[in-house]
Amino acid sequence: MTQNNNCLHYWDLCPILTIDAVVALWCDVEPAQLASLNYSTSCMDVKRVLIEQALRDNLLEHEISDIRERSGWVTTNPSVDEALIKDKNAIRIKKDSLRRWFESMPITDRPAFLFDESRNITPDGGEVAEMNTNKALAIMAWLLAEDKSNYKTGNKPNASAIKAAIVARATDCGLGSENLSSFEKKISHALKLFEKNDLFPF
């Protein structure tokens, strides 16, 4: 299914994508080819299910446009479920949110259009903000490790111990910890991004 041409790279410029476009690009397929594949392979089907469930669970930032039905009626402010039934193309998923979602998943099958550095385009505001967040996380982890030995392993910050402390404090404060389960991976990812930076001794 892999298509080796430059057309796929133009999709890297899109900050927001339909479900079908995400599924196709996840499989490294030009979205226009989906029709020739009947929009379905066993791989595409399960990926579509995962994306749709992530939308229902509000794990992906998205926009939904009004839906014009055949009868002429217009559904304004449709819910995710309404859009999935009536017009999936009305849903647009934000690319920076997709990247964070993939980073939180326990898989190594990460799509090139999100993670292949050779295809990186000059970062937009969202990507710059995400990089700054990662930088802040790395600094925070190192400061904690410098301050308390139980937040480090050897001479490096211990992402697991830091996450556990954050979850415990959130629970104690009544803030809830249900959305913090992937925080350890985010800290580890941030540290890895900057491990070769001379500003950090790890």
C-alpha positions as CSV (number, residue, x, y, z in Angstrom):
1,M,0.0,0.0,0.0
2,T,3.0,2.3,0.4
3,Q,3.1,5.1,-2.1
4,N,6.5,6.7,-2.6
5,N,5.9,10.1,-4.1
6,N,6.1,13.7,-3.1
7,C,2.3,14.1,-3.0
8,L,2.1,12.7,0.5
9,H,4.4,15.4,1.7
10,Y,1.8,18.1,0.9
11,W,-0.4,16.6,3.6
12,D,2.3,17.5,6.1
13,L,1.2,21.1,5.6
14,C,-2.4,20.4,6.7
15,P,-2.9,21.4,10.4
16,I,-6.3,19.7,10.5
17,L,-7.5,16.4,8.9
18,T,-10.6,14.3,8.3
19,I,-10.8,10.8,9.8
20,D,-10.3,9.1,6.4
21,A,-7.2,11.3,5.7
22,V,-5.7,10.3,9.1
23,V,-6.4,6.6,8.4
24,A,-4.9,6.7,5.0
25,L,-1.8,8.7,6.1
26,W,-1.4,6.3,9.1
27,C,-1.1,3.5,6.4
28,D,1.2,5.8,4.3
29,V,-1.4,5.9,1.5
30,E,-2.5,8.9,-0.4
31,P,-6.1,9.7,0.8
32,A,-7.3,9.9,-2.8
33,Q,-6.5,6.2,-3.1
34,L,-9.0,5.1,-0.4
35,A,-11.8,4.8,-2.9
36,S,-9.8,2.2,-4.9
37,L,-9.4,0.2,-1.7
38,N,-13.1,0.5,-0.9
39,Y,-12.2,2.6,2.1
40,S,-11.5,-0.7,4.0
41,T,-8.7,-3.1,4.8
42,S,-8.4,-5.0,8.1
43,C,-5.7,-2.6,9.1
44,M,-7.7,0.5,8.1
45,D,-10.9,-0.7,9.8
46,V,-9.3,-1.1,13.2
47,K,-7.5,2.2,12.9
48,R,-10.7,3.9,12.0
49,V,-12.4,2.3,15.1
50,L,-9.6,3.6,17.3
51,I,-9.8,7.1,16.0
52,E,-13.6,7.2,16.3
53,Q,-13.4,6.0,19.9
54,A,-10.8,8.5,20.7
55,L,-13.1,11.2,19.4
56,R,-16.0,9.9,21.5
57,D,-13.7,9.9,24.5
58,N,-12.7,13.5,23.8
59,L,-9.0,12.4,23.5
60,L,-8.5,14.2,20.2
61,E,-9.0,18.0,19.7
62,H,-11.4,18.5,16.7
63,E,-13.8,20.7,15.0
64,I,-17.2,19.7,13.6
65,S,-18.9,21.8,10.8
66,D,-22.7,22.0,10.3
67,I,-24.2,19.1,8.4
68,R,-26.5,19.6,5.5
69,E,-28.8,16.6,5.0
70,R,-30.4,15.4,1.8
71,S,-33.7,16.6,3.0
72,G,-32.3,20.1,3.1
73,W,-32.3,20.3,6.9
74,V,-29.1,21.5,8.5
75,T,-27.8,20.1,11.7
76,T,-25.9,22.8,13.6
77,N,-23.4,22.1,16.3
78,P,-23.6,18.3,15.8
79,S,-22.2,15.9,18.4
80,V,-19.4,13.5,17.5
81,D,-21.9,10.6,17.3
82,E,-24.2,12.6,15.0
83,A,-21.4,13.5,12.7
84,L,-20.1,9.9,12.6
85,I,-23.5,8.7,11.5
86,K,-24.5,11.5,9.1
87,D,-21.2,12.9,7.7
88,K,-17.8,11.8,9.0
89,N,-16.1,14.4,6.8
90,A,-17.7,17.1,8.9
91,I,-15.2,16.2,11.6
92,R,-11.7,17.7,11.4
93,I,-9.0,16.5,13.8
94,K,-6.1,18.8,14.8
95,K,-2.7,17.4,13.9
96,D,-0.9,18.4,17.0
97,S,-3.5,16.7,19.1
98,L,-3.1,13.5,16.9
99,R,0.7,13.6,17.7
100,R,0.1,13.7,21.4
101,W,-2.5,10.9,21.2
102,F,0.0,8.7,19.4
103,E,2.6,9.4,21.9
104,S,0.3,8.2,24.7
105,M,-0.4,4.9,23.0
106,P,1.7,1.8,23.7
107,I,2.6,1.2,20.1
108,T,5.6,1.7,17.9
109,D,3.6,2.0,14.7
110,R,3.7,5.8,14.5
111,P,2.8,7.4,11.2
112,A,5.5,9.1,9.2
113,F,3.4,12.2,8.5
114,L,3.5,13.0,12.2
115,F,6.9,11.6,13.3
116,D,9.3,11.3,10.4
117,E,11.8,14.1,11.1
118,S,12.8,14.3,7.4
119,R,9.3,15.4,6.6
120,N,9.0,18.1,9.3
121,I,7.7,21.4,8.1
122,T,8.6,24.7,9.8
123,P,6.6,24.4,13.0
124,D,3.3,26.3,13.3
125,G,2.2,28.0,16.5
126,G,0.8,24.7,17.9
127,E,4.0,22.8,17.3
128,V,6.1,25.5,18.8
129,A,3.9,25.6,21.9
130,E,4.3,21.8,22.2
131,M,8.1,22.0,21.9
132,N,8.1,24.7,24.6
133,T,5.9,22.5,26.8
134,N,8.4,19.6,26.3
135,K,11.3,21.8,27.2
136,A,9.5,23.0,30.4
137,L,8.8,19.4,31.3
138,A,12.4,18.4,30.9
139,I,13.6,21.4,33.0
140,M,11.0,20.6,35.7
141,A,12.1,16.9,35.8
142,W,15.7,17.9,36.2
143,L,15.0,20.5,38.9
144,L,13.0,17.9,40.9
145,A,15.9,15.3,40.5
146,E,18.4,17.9,41.7
147,D,16.3,18.8,44.7
148,K,15.3,15.2,45.8
149,S,17.2,12.0,45.2
150,N,14.0,9.9,45.2
151,Y,13.1,11.7,41.9
152,K,16.2,10.4,40.1
153,T,17.7,7.1,38.9
154,G,21.5,7.3,38.9
155,N,22.2,10.8,37.7
156,K,19.0,11.1,35.6
157,P,15.4,12.2,36.5
158,N,13.1,9.3,37.2
159,A,9.9,9.9,35.1
160,S,8.0,7.1,36.9
161,A,8.7,8.6,40.4
162,I,7.8,12.1,39.2
163,K,4.5,10.9,37.7
164,A,3.6,9.0,40.8
165,A,4.2,12.1,43.0
166,I,2.1,14.2,40.7
167,V,-0.8,11.6,40.6
168,A,-0.6,11.4,44.5
169,R,-0.8,15.2,44.9
170,A,-3.6,15.5,42.4
171,T,-5.6,12.9,44.3
172,D,-4.9,14.5,47.6
173,C,-6.1,17.9,46.3
174,G,-9.3,16.3,44.9
175,L,-8.3,17.2,41.3
176,G,-8.6,13.6,40.1
177,S,-5.8,11.6,38.4
178,E,-7.7,9.8,35.7
179,N,-6.1,11.8,32.9
180,L,-2.5,11.6,34.2
181,S,-1.8,8.0,33.3
182,S,0.3,8.9,30.3
183,F,2.3,11.6,32.0
184,E,5.3,9.4,32.6
185,K,5.7,8.8,28.9
186,K,5.4,12.6,28.3
187,I,8.2,13.3,30.8
188,S,10.4,10.6,29.3
189,H,9.7,11.9,25.8
190,A,10.6,15.4,26.8
191,L,13.8,14.3,28.5
192,K,14.8,12.3,25.4
193,L,14.1,15.3,23.1
194,F,16.7,17.4,25.0
195,E,19.2,14.8,26.2
196,K,21.7,16.0,23.7
197,N,21.2,19.7,24.6
198,D,24.2,21.2,26.4
199,L,21.9,23.0,28.8
200,F,21.0,19.7,30.4
201,P,23.6,17.4,32.1
202,F,21.6,14.2,31.4
